[in-house]
Amino acid sequence: MSKESKLGELPPVQHGTFFERLKYRLSGILGEDARAIIPRLIKTDGRRHAGKYALAFLMMFLVAAATGLTAYLMKDVINKIFVERNHLAVWLLGGAMIGLYLIKGLAGYFQAVILAKVGYRIISDYQRRLFDNLLLQGIPFYARQHSTEFLNRMSNGAVGARLVIDLLITSIGRDLLTLIFLVTVCLVQEPVIAFFCLVILPTVVLFVRKLIRRVRYAMQRNFTGQGKLMETLQETVQGIRMVKSYNLEGRMRARMDETIRDLEESQNKRARIGSRTGPLMETLGGMAVGAFVIYAGYSVLNGAKMPGEFFSAITALLLAYEPAKRLARLNLDLAANLTTSRYLFEILDSKPAEEEPANLPALKVSRGEIEFKDVSFEYRPGERVLRNVSFAAEAQRTTALVGTSGGGKSTIMSLIERFYEPSTGTILIDGQDISPYSRRSLRDQIAYVSQDLFLFSGTIRENIRLGKPGATDEEFIAAAQAAHAHDFIMGFDNGYDTQVGEHGAQLSGGQRARISIARAFLKNAPILLLDEPTAALDAESELEVQRALDELRKSRTTLLIAHRLQTVLSADKICVVEGGSIVETGTHQELLARRGRYHAFYRLQFDDRNVANG
């Protein structure tokens, strides 16, 4: 077996493009994350903001040059002012120092502002791209991951990508240039001290390389821990009624304590690893300064040299400490931010399941008849949820799907909206196979009301208008009146501008249901999907909501799922779904007369007298 196959690494790249050689060298130092991410960031964000980065680089060059010149002028400050007592030199050198620090201050300010603006733009761009990618993903994608993972990747991942570029730019443009200028001063003024500079930094870099793997592991734990912390907090807040009802405060507290403890431990470990470069730099730098002071002191006392050269070199050495320390930490900081960046790119690189060509034809619906032909479906290979389902929902009539939980009723609705694609078979609307048409045009023809009764944060007005964003006030008020929602809405102090709270928590279940129905009224789509919209309501609320649903169903092709058979008695057709198949089809009276599965369901909910009279 070759070394390449054992380690999964690329062979040495002697030729090829700049980015290919860069990838290879980076992977050797920082690992596969660097090989994959850094050239990508340079080719995309680096090129996109090249002009502003060039301007920032110029500012950093001025900062580095001013720092180097400051150290260089210390020779004349000592020799001309303190040794030769030249009065003119006081004004000239003092003015030069003021000018240099003015240039350094202004250049440092503009450099920081430019990098901040570019950095925030990069973060914003990645957050938009991530969100756009999420919107193009299919329902199965969300089922595999917790929602807090997306929050973590959107915030920390985007910041990590920005910091990778910032570290590269500032390390080259500020720290490396500053170090070059200061080492040059040392070489000019006193070559011996330059030797110490050129020995210390490589020693620290070699030491830091051994810490990179541990930093990556610590950052992975840190990223995962932050995700778990947000997950626990979100679930506690969203499920607070369940927490209170089952007295789960202690369990949730223990779960949060464990998460925070693990996160604290990973952060401490990262701090311990990251802090090791500082003491090493302090020790080696202090030894170099001490040795050079001894050397310089004897040279001056013996009259061999003027003190200005040594003072200038010492100043350069001391000024070089901070940029040298940052350069020594560069590998660690890059490794940490590359780890968080990778989590961002994992989402960005995932293929959007619902991305479609712009030229896909739009589905045109006139009557709204829905037909399933031998449709089978499985969420996981070998586990069929639907088996050769065939039925027709006639145009402008109501077709009800009834049966035990898990039989496949909600899956049928999901397939109609193409949240999933059938494994086999065909779904038609008005005789047209829906698969070649754009999903957007298909969903434009469908209004959906679910048992979740989901409302977005905002006002009642904003939630109803989601059915038709450009609707006039008259249109959405008419929709609310048709849904029997207008009266209770006007009973609030703020009327339609009342805040609904998170997931509509400020409203009752019946109120949320009628607002959802008003939204469907406003959309005015020819096809209506109702997935147990009254399941969680009390009898009084259900009666009000049922009146609204009866209005909504008029002149629309309606597919209704209900466990309460009372809500399907007036349906034009009832399909009994069991074990992924449709086992019975007919009207309420026809199915009762057959005394099959529907009859058995009905007897479970009504007494024998009702069956006899049915």
Steps between C-alpha positions, in 0.01 A plus 500: 500500500640842403557781741233697320235235557599457863485867594249624249741780407600637165851430366741795492398760243804627312308659216146620434309817574571732791186380680594133456843558654342713773250224583773242539719713725209606718379144548846403623494773764137546603329185371230432244278789615767749393560327168130515419397833649782757480550492118121506465472810715782671308344419162151615601495761775862605444438574133159657563644754745849523347489879464411563863750241621769672291414832663510340845831341408638845408389633839669207673816567300499857634452370855790257459725760340423757771577242769832407336601865451416577862745234613760617248482864617572395859870481398507874422283582802760350730814605314397849381295614798633321808863446397578795269237735658392638161212749561380501139476122507248526786254682275572304185489157658209589727301627202590190301375277783174694521454470123571127499253428777238721331543299180493176697185600688307611194610202292411264787154658527422474128638146487273393787192667346561352155553148635195531724275607212629226272478248784139582583413486130654152481302388805179646354562335162560159656195530725284588198648214297447258785139608545435484125647150493279394791190627320589282200538186708226243519306391807720188559803727546338670801386173649862385532630799699401707799402858421765641736772353276399747231513791746846394615633463147347828385658699784827331596573350159465831315712680760764227469522545122543876542770456765700259283538768233564773759773291661670441167481866398610647833772239550656578162417867470553610857694250708733354239577838341556658842730215594694536173550874555609447862739214417644722225562770760677243714713387207597858421564609857633184658503166308547296817151580627349411161638150551290463816185614313556250221553213747215561745203515261573172311546326836156611616338410166636146520363470852158634398464251214479221757203672666283542188336156509402554863359844422283358219363236736431759770321724249285212379395430858439871554283531186300189589459620858364836389252319277383281789465805724274674246311175445425456871400865541272495196326177596449622856345828386283345229394210722460698821141379551616141488795580727267655757229236465737207553720681756800468273678808632758289684569279201534794261723679750722193525510469121598866465758472782666205325504685168648814656757294691614324181511832314698664780746210501555521123546876520749463784689237303514729198622784724772279651625393159478847349678663792812286473654717227497812721727372780734344242531833319547683830774262609690493172456873445614582851806281461584673170458849649705411806783352295502796268507752790809329635663504158402864430602619846852364472535638145398854608698500824811392313448790260473275197157633392254782559193415713252624233542195277434263788203699629350504150545124467355440849199716412450299179525177695242612755263631232534169315367304796126549435501433123731201557264363764201540267685326219597219735131456589384525139485125443296448818257782423462384139438140609230613743315716246542248220315249715197728539519600132477134400162470672377795292623354171347161577159664464597724208640202310199277561302466180164681525233238447246751366729702274341500156585644157346841441341383174279230653139537382236626741213272593163635386200386704143555385276250680741362763435126472769292675578143401745246643600211269679205664703728727747339740735681737764422761684738734777245547600222261301185560239668726199575282254754632267500199428194284351542152256772608243592236209738550351819358392815684231646276512865405320745732398218733623382839692176533579384853785271606433307819677220681731420786809709573803406292292367215639748247238776484737794567753346261241519222464873560877546511530330162237729350708805596818318391664523838604146402503321166321166446717191478274372224175609340359831380311790657285705266310827534245563226656209314851648511790316659625752758866388496617694188362830628658746743426447867426868544223497240356182653492646851346821370191291421474354851384643832604301805364501855668262743438379851812690612323832425838667460514879526808713444617760749336830414149637483172336403496722191845376390406135552179521297671695221748215450227336294526787250774751588365766264142481625308819574350573841156420365616160372663375818215634718255315277711184543492543878122546494457189286711308754282627789805672642421870453287539812746355750788686332321835541447410865874544560624848594725513194269314266683364198826646633493271805823306548443123485817406695737212427314232302178692577531442876296815580191347335278204577497190283169596340623851425818367341294259291273774366796725417655208311173452315481872422849469350376213282191704400723787391717270288186389317664190351291242310635210711463485877688260729368468855713289734291460816464877563249439785687216670617697806187714549223481756142444386402869498812609311464207261146611415618851409795369302284243322265776383801684357627182333160434343517846341856443387422166335239646267599485131839348587648155459550403863703216645424459870673291765306444820501256788166631626252346258245768590696740278491272191132396497417759233797413277418405142743208520675326787816293450606268782879484518657211687852361486595727212211390278147619432281216616155658457348784301148641500261742664424488871179303448658260249789419731274445799288261296808292411575450869876498432788699647317834487207345683740378771656847535156655520388264776803596706382862503123464504264270683292226337194723488681754287624221272148368455365844426798585279 
